[in-house]
Amino acid sequence: MCCLSAWRIKVLEITGYGGSFRELKQMRHFLGKLQCLETVRIGVQKDSNKYLRANLTTLPRASPKCNIQFI
């Protein structure tokens, strides 16, 4: 059982996101479990492409208020 659903985290900031399978799996976990999440700020690497961003924005989210921003 995951304890993340009980946490009241509103903002999550991740830097140096490269889009690896492991990172995507972890992001899916965060978005799917953090029910109070309002903002996710993701610092993507300079060579990231539109596909990587599209993958992140289409992940299911536990919070209907969750907004993903790329920094």
C-alpha positions in Angstrom: 0.0 0.0 0.0 1.3 3.5 -0.8 1.2 6.2 1.7 1.3 9.0 -0.9 -2.5 9.2 -1.0 -2.5 10.5 2.6 0.0 13.2 2.0 -1.4 16.7 1.4 1.3 17.9 -1.1 0.1 20.7 -3.3 3.2 21.5 -5.3 5.8 19.1 -6.7 8.9 20.3 -8.5 11.2 18.0 -10.4 14.4 19.2 -12.1 16.5 17.5 -14.7 13.7 15.3 -16.0 14.9 13.3 -19.0 11.9 11.0 -19.8 13.5 7.6 -19.1 11.2 4.7 -18.5 12.0 4.8 -14.7 11.3 8.5 -14.5 8.0 8.2 -16.4 6.9 5.3 -14.1 7.7 7.4 -11.0 5.8 10.4 -12.4 2.8 8.2 -13.1 3.0 7.0 -9.5 3.1 10.6 -8.1 0.3 11.9 -10.3 -1.9 8.9 -9.6 -1.5 9.0 -5.8 -1.2 12.6 -4.7 -4.8 13.6 -4.4 -4.2 17.2 -3.2 -1.7 18.0 -5.9 -2.3 21.4 -7.7 0.9 22.1 -9.5 3.7 20.0 -10.9 6.7 21.9 -12.2 9.0 19.8 -14.3 12.4 21.0 -15.4 13.1 19.1 -18.6 16.5 18.6 -20.2 17.3 20.9 -23.1 17.2 18.2 -25.7 13.7 17.0 -24.7 11.1 16.7 -27.5 7.4 17.3 -27.8 6.7 13.6 -27.4 8.2 13.6 -23.9 5.9 16.6 -22.9 2.9 14.9 -24.5 3.6 11.7 -22.5 3.6 13.7 -19.2 0.5 15.8 -19.9 -1.6 12.7 -20.8 -0.9 10.8 -17.6 -3.9 10.1 -15.4 -4.1 12.3 -12.2 -5.7 11.7 -8.8 -6.3 15.4 -8.4 -8.6 17.2 -10.8 -6.9 20.5 -10.0 -3.4 19.3 -11.0 -1.7 21.5 -13.6 1.6 20.5 -15.2 4.1 23.2 -16.0 7.4 22.9 -17.8 10.3 25.0 -16.6 
